[in-house]
């Protein structure tokens, strides 16, 4: 399934136990000026899982070497 968002803004980071677990975004599926009341379109918040442990490992390898 592919979601197509017209507007993505307000990024956020969800951190648990010092590790990034997800990113959040406010999204809209059509241009803001075309959004009318009661038309089935509204802003939504999406949560995108993120592998913060893999990022931490990559960063350590880049900093300290393999």
C-alpha positions as CSV (number, residue, x, y, z in Angstrom):
1,X,0.0,0.0,0.0
2,X,1.3,3.4,-0.9
3,X,0.2,6.6,0.8
4,X,0.5,9.9,-1.0
5,X,0.6,13.0,1.1
6,X,0.3,16.4,-0.4
7,X,1.7,18.2,2.6
8,X,4.0,16.8,5.4
9,X,5.0,19.0,8.3
10,X,5.6,19.2,12.0
11,X,8.2,16.4,12.3
12,X,8.6,14.9,15.7
13,X,10.9,12.3,17.3
14,X,9.7,9.6,19.7
15,X,12.6,8.5,22.0
16,X,12.3,5.6,24.4
17,X,15.2,4.6,26.8
18,X,17.5,7.1,24.9
19,X,16.9,5.4,21.5
20,X,14.9,6.9,18.6
21,X,12.0,4.5,18.0
22,X,9.8,6.5,15.6
23,X,9.2,9.7,13.7
24,X,5.8,11.5,13.7
25,X,4.5,13.8,11.0
26,X,1.3,15.9,10.5
27,X,0.1,15.1,7.0
28,X,-2.7,16.2,4.6
29,X,-3.7,14.4,1.5
30,X,-4.7,17.4,-0.6
31,X,-3.7,21.1,-0.9
32,X,-4.7,22.9,2.3
33,X,-6.9,25.4,0.4
34,X,-8.9,22.5,-1.0
35,X,-9.7,21.1,2.4
36,X,-13.4,21.7,3.2
37,X,-15.4,20.8,6.3
38,X,-17.1,17.4,6.3
39,X,-15.4,16.3,3.1
40,X,-13.5,13.3,4.5
41,X,-10.2,15.0,4.2
42,X,-8.5,16.2,7.4
43,X,-5.0,16.4,8.7
44,X,-3.7,13.3,10.2
45,X,-0.7,12.3,12.4
46,X,1.3,9.4,11.0
47,X,3.9,7.4,12.9
48,X,6.9,6.0,11.0
49,X,8.9,3.3,12.9
50,X,12.6,4.0,13.1
51,X,15.5,1.6,13.9
52,X,17.4,3.8,16.4
53,X,19.5,0.9,17.6
54,X,20.9,0.4,14.0
55,X,21.6,4.1,13.8
56,X,23.5,4.1,17.1
57,X,25.5,1.1,15.9
58,X,26.3,2.8,12.6
59,X,27.4,6.0,14.4
60,X,29.7,4.1,16.7
61,X,31.3,2.2,13.8
62,X,31.8,5.5,11.9
63,X,33.3,7.2,15.0
64,X,35.4,4.4,16.5
65,X,36.0,2.3,13.3
66,X,35.0,-1.3,12.8
